[in-house]
Each structure stands twice: as C-alpha cells, then as structure tokens.
Amino acid sequence: MTVLTQRGPMQQLSARIRAYFAPVDRATSTPGIFDAVKSGQFALDTPPAPWLDAGWISDFRRASATNLQPLTAGLKDAVQSQCRAALSATVEFNMHDWGKLQMAISSGSQHINLLVEDPAASPLPSGGIPSLPVATLPGSTAGEVIVGVGNPNGFTIGDLIAVDLDYTGTTGYVGSGVPGAFIKDPADVSFDTNYVRRITFNVGRVSSKTTTSLLLAQPLLGGPPPAGAQIQKVAGFVDREGGSFFQEWSGLFVCESETGARTFYYYPRLQSAAPSQESSTVIAAAFDAWSLHAKLIALPTTDSLDREQVLCYRSFVPAPSAALY
C-alpha cells in the first residue's frame, strides 16, 4: 500500500542576502575557493578563510548573457543540438555598509588610502606627502603589530593605519595579500616610496596598545605584515572614476531561508562592470540612507572536475526534512 506523506519545506523564504569576497591571485588568476560540502553550514558572522564579510545586501540581481547557439543540419536545416557561445554573466546589488572592502568592490577602479599628511604638504586630491612611517618588527600578526618600546605612543586608540612595504621600483601588481594596483612604469607613480601603502588593503584600526605593539579591532585585510613593512596613519579612503585598474575578487552570496535551507552563488572571478555609484533611500523626514551600488562582470575559470569553463556555481543545501522534488 502506498503511503502518502506531506512534502517537506521546499520554498526559499529569505529577507536578505549576505555577501562575501576573497582576493584573486592576479598573477595566476587563481580565485578564492568555496566548497559547499566543507563550508556549507558556516556561521554567517564568521566566514571561512579566505572570505571577507561585506555585510547584508539588497536588490541582488544576477543575469546571464551567454548565447545559446543552435547547430542545424539536414535538408530542412533542423536544430540537431546546441552549444554555448560568448560566455557572459553579471551580478549587481546594493551594499548598505560603507568600509574599505565595500567601497573597493563598488569603485570600479583603484581604491586609495588617504595617508595622514605632513603639515607642510601641498594639497592634492589623492593625498599629498605623508608623515614619516613607523617600522614594524618581527613577530607581528594580522591582529597585533609590533613597533617596539615607546613607538605606540605615536598612535591613539581609534587611529586607522596602513601596513605594507616601501615601494622600491618594481612593476606589476603591488600590495600585500590583496593586489591594490598595477604599475607599468615606476615613473608613473613618481617613484613614491609610500605608494604601496597608499593602495594597500592591509589596513586596520587601533583598538588598544601595549608598551610595544598596536592591537587591532579587526585583522589586517591582507594578513600579517611582510618582513620590512612600515605603518602610516590613514585619514580615510578615496576612489576615482576613471583610471586603468580593475578590481578583481571572488564573490560569494548566501541566501538563507527561514526554513533552514541555504542557496550559495559562488563567482570565482568578478571584475567591476560599472563605475562607482550610490543611491539614497529616505528613512525619515531629514535622513537618507546611502547605499553603494555594485555591478560586476564574471570572468571564466576552468573547473578541474572536467575542464569546463565556468562563470558561476549555484549550490543548494536543502532544509532538514525537506522533500527533494
């Protein structure tokens, strides 16, 4: 006798989507990896390495512009099969949190740290001559930067800092952990010793101090300081519409259903597809909420499973006791 049972929860009912990003190795085009088997149940506030939390997003839209090309044959030129051509996909959304990561994702170009300037520096829109840096010492980590006895006195709780190497005239991608710029000719950046710290993602906020070190509120985005890195204070951030550099990140978007199911949209490689823009939403008579709008285009990666070129992976982890069809 057939026993009829009620189908389990299958609808995706979710109020918001959470966004995460991981740096791409620009020299090899190696993306940050997301494995839904190993990490499908991670706590949303503590993503697995190397993913960085960009907060809740809204107006999430993804689109595919890949062409489906029919292959015809025979006397009547009938369709015999299909193939895909001109792979193309985009994803766009609004981010409501403003920070280094969020501004960089939506900027469409380089994202620059406004280094605290020498009082005598001439004013410049991307920052003038900065104050002298402070050297880091061996033993520093992503959460504690050692500067030696007495040197923490030059910093106050709440200071923003950039931690990276001096620029020594190299070409190619620069920036520890996360490439922040591409230099074709050292003359383009005026051989500026401080240039890497101007564009580095290795930034943090001082939350407390010891006699020899600075403790940070969040780990440095680019990881532990490389040997020989120096520190400069940061007043804020600036991005510019135009320029030749494109940000590239791996993207992960998580939709968690009220039923307990999760849908993951994993894009191995994303680059900006639109210049920086933002929009405002009225939340009270005299207040607007400003959101950063991002539109990104997916670049292909090759799946080692079968050598197929892939733009996006959509993974689904059903709710407990949910029907499968």
Steps between C-alpha positions, in 0.01 A plus 500: 500500500629844406532737794455869412706739706495878504784660307761670717590873477632579151437872455784747543372771736776746578505867594861581409816372334850509653803585281857380543811562292844343473806630315602349167869433437536737207828351378346154452126586491452253788170574678399461860333159537160426651415136567131460591569154643766613744363847577129491419394547863746771605379768743415804290688735733821292480564390140775248427836620371565671264154658489438855626157606622352796307171497692137469395406614150175575319367515142712201408473429128698261290471465125645282229571632151653176373379414152336161436596420143289241313688260272295408196532231235303304241281596206274714715784651702343373821656556840701192594670626816611813680820653625586797717692794357620837623487414871385804697336559838452794734391548859394824668377602842495778759728495804384687807823489699777746409861391554827429323379171348155623400629818336765307309249247367272776371768746385580356159864606531782547751413562862741732675584553866521867596824493696525761775707781350801694607365837623710676236372284212328666205134399462428229242173313431654154552713607795823698527836421658425282806651500846798272556421127543572284805672163451336172600704239684522120470223311675222725374171330409183605318351604835805638685765719340824525696677837473741497797523671837362854500379504140133424585494846663480650152159337446167547674211259548279520190778589253478341156829361371641359176768231540711403200840515333681798354471529122838417350439543127350162413242460224186289486244445776583652839341473843535231768233229500263687269636669184403866514662636183695406188813701422625507142780751556641627834495849355120480482491508881791745527713230669295578814639298793158511665299391195435141613356625830281740305326212320541206741204310641707425809317753715372484856375704795690525827278371780757491782874519562776333699841646571631350177207429267173613346197273541243519220121490510493271192777296338690669219324427171821391332623283785813527719739782403782384273854531629613860472149646491437846639194675644338829408185657638195522273242778509250330265462356151450633148414341168500665159272460202726407212846347505622176347497261799218250557426345836466121483349288776335166556140552610272290721136588560303305759122487514384334822137392505276522804446126450870426557606451138790693348573607144855602408600701194875464458678706235869403479601821320319833494611835364327835513261554209389854588654810659437588863146606582272523799135565572302640789184372667291722725474342844362805689407855418854636524707185452606302193670161507779490240576166334797402284391347170723238341475340156755229427576287197598136540823370345536130417698245695572138413347232724753223568212250519457489122688799353178690436509881500277636776375848593288422807414207728153486653490258796194406703497332840140391577330559830486206742209269408431688178372308199746470215251541214 
